Every structure is written in structure tokens, then in C-alpha cells.
Amino acid sequence: MRARLTAGVLALLLLLAGCTGGGDAATGGRITLRFQSLAWQQESVKADKELVKEWNAAHPGVKVEYVQGSWDSVHDQLLTSFEGGEAPDIIHDASDDLADFAYGGYLADLRGLLSRRLKSDIPQRSWRTTAFGDGVYGVPFLQEPRVLVANATWLKKAGVRIPTPEHPWTWPEFRQVTKRLSGGGRYGVAWPLKEPVSATLNLSLSAGGELFHRGADGKVTVRFDAADQVVSRTVHDQANTDHSASPTTLGSGGSDTLPGFFGGTYAMVPLGFSYRQQIAQQAPKGFAWQVLPAPAGADGLAQGVSPQTLSIAADSPHKKEAAAFVDFLLRPRNMVRLALGDWMLPTGTRALKDPALHTAENGWATGTALAAHLRPAPAQSVRGYPEWKDKVATPAFQEYYSGAIGLDALRHRLEKDGNLVLARYQR
């Protein structure tokens, strides 16, 4: 009888232990965290998995499981997992995708969870990209400026001035250079504008463009002023007036322009900084290319970015442990490893000083010199921006760049139609 009683008590204790968080009965008290990464390039996936392995080796009580996600479907996938109570503990995303999740209560406010080192190492301009309302809902850790990738041999033969971060081209100078490089079925530039809105808005910061204006009542309205028009008019005139921009690439993605770039059809292509990896891997033997800063305007080299982020699910039962893993992942040395793996720039000031990011090879030094000029993307905190972009701005910019409508029609659609969309989100 005593043996049966002891066995029953033991079974009850084991059952109760198995019901506590973290699966204690099966793991001996070890906590398991799920880390969903969106790394996709071979080097960046390797860096992520190596860091998870190093964490697990040093923290036997807190195991991190690597979960592979995809940029193509992350928003819908996360929304489904949040609503189903199955979200990963640590979430890799981008700052321009966080607003709905933050306002919806799906993400943890990180202000009381992050280390002092991490909070002070990342500049405030980067933290603003993940601040919504009174909270901070992601750690911005990787960012990429838009740059001009150029055929170095072509530019040298043409004798044009080569811009540097210290002495960039102005937008009018850039237009004149592309005219000089064009002719005979060849173009000075290929604009890959399948997704025209973010590229146009982010580059427009250099000319002082804001587009979205927040009033004293906190409500946002669209005004397409002269400063907002500098970049869009340049692209339009290159494609329709000067014929220095290829009209066929306006509906293309960045990768679609590379065969023509390598084949000598385009002298330059404006691309995100991380495209350098594809170019380095795919360029024909002997093809000389270089990275140039994007043109500058009234506000210099300023441009908008939406950094990659790490967030913690609001429903995670182990937020402190998840924050400790984020802190480990974003130590300066580790942040450099992640940046090199993704061919992007780290946000951390200590990581940005690493010599590996200041070499001339593959344009690293040019990109790093632009880091201080990066600002939160103009639409970062605008409620209703995704609908405005998809239903109003994308078709309007596409028609303007193709020459189907003029500047006045573009302004009318961005402002009148756009403000009707935004008003529904601000009642």
C-alpha cells in the first residue's frame, strides 16, 4: 500500500511538473525559445545558425531553436501565428512592418527589457523607426542605403566626375551625367521601380521631401510639395525627356536589371546596398564595377531606411530570456558578423567602426560613410500607409514614370485620393 501511495504521489508530482512553462518535465527545467529568422542568403543563414549554436553551448538552461521564415510571406504568417497563440518568442522582421503588430498588442514593449549597452549603442534616429505610441517594439540592427552601382570602365572612358560621399552628385548633375552616358541603344541609368513608392520617398529625403505632414492634432495628411517632386521629376525626365533611363526597366525588380548591366546596356543601376553580393557573385570575369553614393539634394545625402528588426512576442512567457538572447545576438562583434553575412550595415556605433566595414573592396567604405545620413523612412509611423501605397501611390507613380500622366495628375492622386484613405485610419 505504501509503495502504491508513493508511486501515486510521484506520478502526481511529475504531472504537475509537466504542466509548468517551458516543458520542465521533458527538459529538466530548461527553457526553450523559438527564434524565427528571415535570413535567406547562404552567408547570413550560416551566421545566424552559428550564433544560435554558440548561445546554446554557453546557456544550457535556455535553448534557442532556429526557425526559418520568409520575407515573402512574413506579415501574413506572423498575423496568423499571433492570432493562433503560436508566435515565435523572438521575431525577425523590418521596422515598416511593425506598426500594425505594435498597435495590435502582439509585440512586447522592450523599454524595460533591453540592456543599457544595447540601448546606448544604437543611435536614437534608428530607435525612432521602432517606436510606436509610447513604446519600443523592435531592435533595429541592420540597414541598407540605396546606392548607385556603376560600370567603372564606362564611367572612366566617358570622363565624368566620379562622386564620393564627401562630394556627391547633385540631382541635376546626376541627370546631366546620365544624358552624357546615353546613346546608341545604351542608357546612363536603369531604374528598377517595380515597387516605386519606398524608393521615391526614401530618396526624396535628400531634397527635403517629407510628403507626410503631422498636424497639431496628431493627424497625418499628404502634401506633394516642390521638395517631394525633385526625385520623381528626375526619374520621369530621364525616362521620357532625356531618354537616358531605360523605359523597359521601370516595371522591373533590382535583380532583373543585372543582365543588362553586365551586358553593357546600362551604365548605372540604383540598388539597395545588399545587392552587391549578387553582383560580386554573378558579374562576368573582368567586369569592373564600383559603388557610388546616391545623389544629394538640399538635405545632403539624407535618405530614409526601414531597418531589419528583432522583436519579442507579447505572449512569450520568457521575455527576459528572449531579451538576453537578443542582447547576445547584437553584441558588436556579432552584429558585424550579421552585417557581413547580409552585405548590409549594422546600426550599432561600435560595430560600424569595425575595419571589415571600411574596406574599398566591394564598396564597403562608401556604404559605411552613408550610415550617419540614414533616417527613418517617411511612412514609418503612418497608419494606413500600406493601403495608401498599394491602392493610390504605386499605380500613380507607375503611370507618371511611364509618361501616361503628368505631374499635376500625380499630385492630385497622391493628395486627394491619398488623404481620403488616410482619413479612415485617423477617425
C-alpha positions as CSV (number, residue, x, y, z in Angstrom):
1,M,0.0,0.0,0.0
2,R,2.8,2.4,0.9
3,A,4.6,1.6,-2.3
4,R,1.5,2.3,-4.3
5,L,0.9,5.6,-2.4
6,T,4.5,6.7,-3.0
7,A,4.2,5.8,-6.7
8,G,1.0,7.8,-7.0
9,V,2.4,10.9,-5.3
10,L,5.4,10.7,-7.6
11,A,3.2,10.4,-10.6
12,L,1.2,13.4,-9.5
13,L,4.4,15.5,-8.9
14,L,5.6,14.6,-12.4
15,L,2.3,15.5,-13.9
16,L,2.3,18.9,-12.2
17,A,5.9,19.5,-13.2
18,G,5.0,18.7,-16.8
19,C,2.2,21.4,-16.7
20,T,4.6,24.3,-15.9
21,G,6.0,26.6,-18.5
22,G,9.0,25.6,-20.7
23,G,8.3,21.8,-20.7
24,D,10.3,21.2,-17.4
25,A,9.4,17.5,-17.1
26,A,10.9,16.7,-20.5
27,T,13.8,19.2,-20.3
28,G,14.8,19.1,-16.7
29,G,13.8,22.8,-16.2
30,R,15.4,24.1,-19.4
31,I,13.6,26.9,-21.2
32,T,13.1,26.7,-24.9
33,L,12.8,29.8,-27.1
34,R,11.9,29.9,-30.7
35,F,13.8,32.4,-32.9
36,Q,12.3,33.0,-36.3
37,S,14.9,34.3,-38.7
38,L,14.3,35.8,-42.2
39,A,17.9,35.4,-43.3
40,W,17.9,33.9,-46.7
41,Q,21.4,34.4,-48.2
42,Q,23.7,31.5,-47.6
43,E,26.2,33.6,-45.6
44,S,23.5,35.2,-43.4
45,V,21.8,31.9,-42.7
46,K,25.2,30.5,-41.7
47,A,25.9,33.4,-39.4
48,D,22.5,33.1,-37.7
49,K,22.8,29.4,-37.1
50,E,26.4,29.7,-35.8
51,L,25.3,32.3,-33.3
52,V,22.4,30.2,-32.1
53,K,24.8,27.3,-31.7
54,E,27.2,29.4,-29.7
55,W,24.4,30.7,-27.4
56,N,23.1,27.2,-26.8
57,A,26.6,26.0,-25.9
58,A,27.0,28.8,-23.3
59,H,23.5,28.7,-21.9
60,P,22.4,25.1,-21.2
61,G,19.4,26.3,-19.3
62,V,17.9,28.4,-22.2
63,K,17.8,26.6,-25.5
64,V,17.1,28.6,-28.7
65,E,15.5,26.8,-31.6
66,Y,16.2,28.3,-35.1
67,V,13.0,28.7,-37.2
68,Q,13.3,29.6,-40.9
69,G,10.9,32.3,-42.1
70,S,10.5,34.1,-45.4
71,W,10.3,37.7,-46.3
72,D,7.7,37.0,-49.0
73,S,5.1,35.8,-46.5
74,V,6.2,37.1,-43.1
75,H,3.4,39.6,-42.4
76,D,0.5,37.2,-43.0
77,Q,2.4,34.3,-41.4
78,L,3.0,36.4,-38.2
79,L,-0.6,37.6,-38.1
80,T,-1.8,34.1,-38.3
81,S,0.6,32.9,-35.6
82,F,-0.2,35.8,-33.3
83,E,-4.0,35.2,-33.5
84,G,-3.4,31.4,-33.1
85,G,-1.2,31.9,-30.0
86,E,1.7,30.2,-31.7
87,A,4.0,33.1,-32.4
88,P,7.8,32.6,-32.1
89,D,9.4,34.2,-29.0
90,I,12.0,36.2,-31.0
91,I,10.8,37.7,-34.3
92,H,13.0,38.9,-37.2
93,D,11.2,41.5,-39.4
94,A,11.5,45.0,-40.7
95,S,10.5,48.2,-39.0
96,D,8.0,49.2,-41.6
97,D,6.1,46.0,-40.9
98,L,5.8,46.5,-37.2
99,A,3.1,49.3,-36.8
100,D,0.0,47.1,-37.0
101,F,1.5,44.4,-34.7
102,A,2.6,47.0,-32.2
103,Y,-0.7,48.8,-32.1
104,G,-2.5,45.5,-32.1
105,G,-0.8,44.4,-28.8
106,Y,1.1,41.5,-30.4
107,L,4.6,42.7,-29.6
108,A,6.2,43.3,-26.2
109,D,7.3,46.8,-25.2
110,L,11.1,46.4,-25.0
111,R,11.9,49.5,-22.9
112,G,12.3,47.6,-19.6
113,L,13.9,44.5,-21.2
114,L,16.9,45.7,-23.1
115,S,20.4,46.2,-21.6
116,R,21.8,49.7,-21.2
117,R,24.7,48.8,-23.5
118,L,22.4,48.0,-26.4
119,K,20.1,51.0,-25.9
120,S,23.1,53.4,-25.9
121,D,25.0,51.7,-28.8
122,I,22.2,52.2,-31.3
123,P,21.5,55.8,-32.3
124,Q,18.2,57.5,-31.4
125,R,17.5,58.0,-35.1
126,S,17.4,54.2,-35.5
127,W,15.3,53.7,-32.4
128,R,12.7,56.1,-33.8
129,T,12.0,53.5,-36.5
130,T,10.6,51.0,-34.0
131,A,8.9,53.5,-31.6
132,F,5.0,53.4,-31.8
133,G,3.0,55.4,-29.4
134,D,4.7,55.3,-26.0
135,G,6.6,52.0,-26.6
136,V,9.5,50.5,-28.5
137,Y,8.6,47.3,-30.2
138,G,11.8,46.2,-32.0
139,V,15.6,46.5,-32.0
140,P,16.8,47.9,-35.3
141,F,20.0,46.1,-36.2
142,L,20.7,46.0,-39.9
143,Q,20.1,48.7,-42.5
144,E,20.9,49.4,-46.1
145,P,21.2,52.7,-48.0
146,R,20.3,52.9,-51.7
147,V,23.5,53.4,-53.8
148,L,24.4,53.7,-57.4
149,V,26.2,50.6,-58.7
150,A,28.2,51.7,-61.8
151,N,30.2,50.2,-64.7
152,A,33.6,51.6,-63.7
153,T,35.1,51.2,-67.1
154,W,32.2,53.0,-68.9
155,L,32.4,56.0,-66.5
156,K,36.1,56.2,-66.8
157,K,36.0,56.2,-70.6
158,A,33.3,58.9,-70.6
159,G,35.5,61.1,-68.3
160,V,32.6,62.0,-66.0
161,R,33.4,63.2,-62.4
162,I,33.2,60.3,-60.0
163,P,31.2,61.2,-57.0
164,T,32.2,60.4,-53.4
165,P,30.3,60.6,-50.1
166,E,32.3,63.9,-49.5
167,H,31.5,65.3,-52.9
168,P,28.4,63.5,-54.3
169,W,26.5,64.4,-57.5
170,T,23.5,66.7,-57.1
171,W,20.3,65.6,-58.6
172,P,20.6,68.0,-61.6
173,E,24.3,66.8,-62.1
174,F,23.2,63.2,-62.0
175,R,20.6,63.9,-64.7
176,Q,23.3,65.6,-66.9
177,V,25.7,62.7,-66.3
178,T,23.2,60.1,-67.4
179,K,22.4,62.1,-70.6
180,R,26.1,62.2,-71.4
181,L,26.4,58.4,-70.9
182,S,23.4,57.6,-73.2
183,G,23.0,56.9,-76.9
184,G,23.2,54.2,-79.5
185,G,20.8,52.0,-77.6
186,R,22.6,52.3,-74.3
187,Y,21.3,54.2,-71.2
188,G,23.0,56.1,-68.5
189,V,20.8,54.5,-65.8
190,A,18.2,51.8,-65.3
191,W,15.7,52.5,-62.6
192,P,14.2,49.2,-61.3
193,L,10.9,50.6,-60.0
194,K,8.6,47.6,-59.8
195,E,8.0,48.9,-56.2
196,P,8.3,52.7,-56.8
197,V,6.9,54.2,-53.6
198,S,9.6,53.4,-50.9
199,A,12.4,54.1,-53.3
200,T,11.0,57.5,-54.3
201,L,10.0,58.6,-50.8
202,N,13.2,57.5,-49.2
203,L,15.5,59.2,-51.7
204,S,13.3,62.3,-51.6
205,L,14.6,63.0,-48.1
206,S,17.8,64.2,-49.7
207,A,15.9,67.0,-51.3
208,G,14.0,67.9,-48.1
209,G,10.9,66.0,-49.1
210,E,8.5,64.9,-46.3
211,L,5.2,64.1,-48.1
212,F,3.5,63.1,-44.8
213,H,2.8,66.0,-42.5
214,R,1.5,65.5,-39.0
215,G,-0.7,68.3,-37.6
216,A,-1.1,69.6,-34.0
217,D,-4.0,67.1,-33.6
218,G,-1.7,64.3,-34.5
219,K,-3.4,63.5,-37.8
220,V,-1.3,63.0,-40.9
221,T,-2.0,64.5,-44.3
222,V,-0.2,64.1,-47.7
223,R,1.3,67.2,-49.4
224,F,3.3,66.7,-52.6
225,D,5.4,69.8,-52.4
226,A,8.3,71.0,-54.6
227,A,10.9,69.2,-52.4
228,D,8.9,66.0,-52.8
229,Q,9.0,66.3,-56.6
230,V,12.8,66.5,-57.1
231,V,13.5,62.8,-57.3
232,S,10.3,61.8,-59.1
233,R,10.7,64.6,-61.7
234,T,14.3,63.4,-62.3
235,V,13.3,59.8,-62.9
236,H,10.4,61.0,-65.2
237,D,12.6,63.3,-67.2
238,Q,15.3,60.7,-67.6
239,A,12.9,58.2,-69.0
240,N,10.6,60.4,-71.0
241,T,12.5,63.6,-72.0
242,D,16.2,62.8,-72.0
243,H,15.8,59.1,-72.9
244,S,18.8,58.4,-70.6
245,A,16.9,55.9,-68.4
246,S,15.7,52.6,-69.9
247,P,11.9,52.7,-70.1
248,T,11.7,48.9,-70.0
249,T,13.2,48.5,-66.5
250,L,10.7,50.8,-64.8
251,G,8.5,47.8,-64.0
252,S,11.4,45.5,-63.1
253,G,12.9,44.4,-59.8
254,G,16.5,45.0,-59.0
255,S,17.8,41.6,-60.0
256,D,16.1,41.9,-63.4
257,T,18.4,44.7,-64.3
258,L,21.7,42.9,-63.7
259,P,21.9,41.0,-67.1
260,G,21.6,44.3,-68.9
261,F,24.1,46.0,-66.5
262,F,26.6,43.2,-67.1
263,G,26.0,43.3,-70.8
264,G,26.7,47.0,-71.2
265,T,23.2,48.3,-71.8
266,Y,23.1,50.4,-68.6
267,A,25.9,52.4,-67.1
268,M,24.4,52.6,-63.6
269,V,21.6,51.0,-61.5
270,P,20.3,52.4,-58.2
271,L,20.0,49.5,-55.9
272,G,19.9,48.6,-52.2
273,F,23.4,48.1,-50.7
274,S,22.9,44.3,-50.2
275,Y,22.6,43.8,-54.0
276,R,26.4,43.9,-54.1
277,Q,26.5,40.3,-53.1
278,Q,24.6,39.2,-56.2
279,I,26.8,41.5,-58.3
280,A,30.0,40.1,-56.8
281,Q,28.8,36.5,-57.5
282,Q,27.3,37.0,-60.9
283,A,29.5,39.6,-62.6
284,P,31.4,38.3,-65.7
285,K,35.1,37.8,-65.3
286,G,36.9,41.1,-65.8
287,F,33.8,43.2,-65.3
288,A,34.8,46.3,-63.3
289,W,32.1,47.8,-61.1
290,Q,32.0,50.4,-58.3
291,V,29.6,51.7,-55.6
292,L,28.7,55.4,-55.7
293,P,26.6,57.4,-53.3
294,A,23.1,58.3,-54.3
295,P,22.7,61.9,-55.4
296,A,22.4,64.7,-52.8
297,G,19.9,67.5,-52.5
298,A,19.1,70.4,-50.2
299,D,19.4,68.0,-47.2
300,G,22.6,66.4,-48.4
301,L,22.9,62.6,-48.5
302,A,19.9,62.0,-46.2
303,Q,17.7,59.1,-47.2
304,G,15.1,57.0,-45.5
305,V,15.5,53.4,-44.3
306,S,13.4,50.7,-42.7
307,P,15.9,48.7,-40.7
308,Q,15.7,45.0,-40.1
309,T,14.5,44.4,-36.5
310,L,14.3,41.8,-33.7
311,S,11.1,41.8,-31.6
312,I,9.7,39.8,-28.8
313,A,6.2,38.4,-28.8
314,A,3.8,39.8,-26.2
315,D,2.6,36.3,-25.4
316,S,6.1,34.9,-24.8
317,P,6.3,33.5,-21.2
318,H,10.1,34.1,-21.2
319,K,10.6,37.7,-22.3
320,K,13.7,38.3,-20.1
321,E,15.4,35.3,-21.5
322,A,14.4,36.3,-25.1
323,A,15.8,39.8,-24.5
324,A,19.1,38.2,-23.2
325,F,19.4,36.3,-26.4
326,V,18.7,39.4,-28.5
327,D,21.4,41.2,-26.5
328,F,23.9,38.3,-27.2
329,L,23.0,38.3,-30.9
330,L,23.6,42.1,-31.2
331,R,26.9,42.3,-29.3
332,P,29.2,44.5,-31.6
333,R,31.3,41.6,-32.8
334,N,28.2,39.5,-33.5
335,M,26.4,42.5,-35.2
336,V,29.4,42.8,-37.6
337,R,29.0,39.1,-38.4
338,L,25.3,39.5,-39.2
339,A,26.0,42.6,-41.3
340,L,28.8,40.9,-43.3
341,G,26.5,37.9,-43.9
342,D,23.7,40.1,-45.3
343,W,26.0,42.6,-47.0
344,M,24.3,45.3,-45.1
345,L,25.3,47.9,-42.4
346,P,24.9,47.4,-38.7
347,T,23.1,50.1,-36.7
348,G,25.4,49.9,-33.7
349,T,28.0,52.6,-33.5
350,R,30.7,50.2,-32.2
351,A,30.0,47.7,-34.9
352,L,30.2,50.4,-37.6
353,K,33.8,51.1,-36.6
354,D,34.9,47.6,-37.4
355,P,37.7,47.7,-40.1
356,A,36.0,45.0,-42.1
357,L,33.3,47.5,-43.0
358,H,35.7,50.2,-44.1
359,T,37.5,48.4,-47.0
360,A,37.3,49.7,-50.5
361,E,36.6,46.2,-51.8
362,N,33.0,45.7,-52.9
363,G,32.2,49.3,-51.9
364,W,32.0,48.7,-48.2
365,A,33.7,52.0,-47.3
366,T,31.2,54.0,-49.4
367,G,28.2,52.4,-47.8
368,T,29.6,52.8,-44.3
369,A,30.2,56.5,-45.0
370,L,26.4,56.9,-45.6
371,A,25.3,55.4,-42.3
372,A,25.2,58.8,-40.5
373,H,22.8,60.1,-43.1
374,L,20.2,57.4,-42.8
375,R,16.8,58.5,-41.3
376,P,13.5,56.7,-40.5
377,A,11.5,56.2,-43.7
378,P,8.9,58.9,-44.1
379,A,6.0,56.5,-43.8
380,Q,7.4,54.7,-40.8
381,S,4.6,55.6,-38.3
382,V,1.7,56.5,-40.7
383,R,-1.4,54.4,-40.1
384,G,-3.0,53.3,-43.3
385,Y,0.3,53.6,-45.3
386,P,0.1,50.1,-46.7
387,E,-3.3,50.8,-48.3
388,W,-2.3,54.2,-49.5
389,K,0.8,52.7,-51.1
390,D,-0.9,49.8,-52.8
391,K,-4.2,51.5,-53.9
392,V,-3.1,55.0,-54.6
393,A,0.7,55.7,-54.7
394,T,2.0,52.7,-56.6
395,P,-0.3,52.9,-59.6
396,A,0.1,56.8,-59.6
397,F,3.9,56.7,-59.6
398,Q,4.0,53.9,-62.2
399,E,1.8,55.9,-64.6
400,Y,3.8,59.1,-64.0
401,Y,7.1,57.4,-64.6
402,S,5.8,55.7,-67.8
403,G,4.6,59.1,-69.1
404,A,0.9,58.2,-69.0
405,I,0.1,61.1,-66.7
406,G,1.7,64.4,-65.8
407,L,2.9,65.9,-62.6
408,D,-0.4,67.7,-61.8
409,A,-2.3,64.4,-62.1
410,L,0.3,62.7,-59.9
411,R,-0.1,65.3,-57.2
412,H,-3.9,65.2,-57.3
413,R,-4.0,61.4,-56.9
414,L,-1.4,61.3,-54.1
415,E,-3.0,64.2,-52.2
416,K,-6.8,64.0,-52.8
417,D,-7.2,60.2,-53.2
418,G,-4.4,59.5,-50.6
419,N,-5.9,61.7,-47.9
420,L,-9.2,60.0,-48.3
421,V,-7.5,56.7,-47.5
422,L,-5.5,58.0,-44.5
423,A,-8.6,59.8,-43.0
424,R,-10.3,56.4,-42.5
425,Y,-7.5,55.3,-40.2
426,Q,-7.5,58.6,-38.1
427,R,-11.1,59.0,-37.1
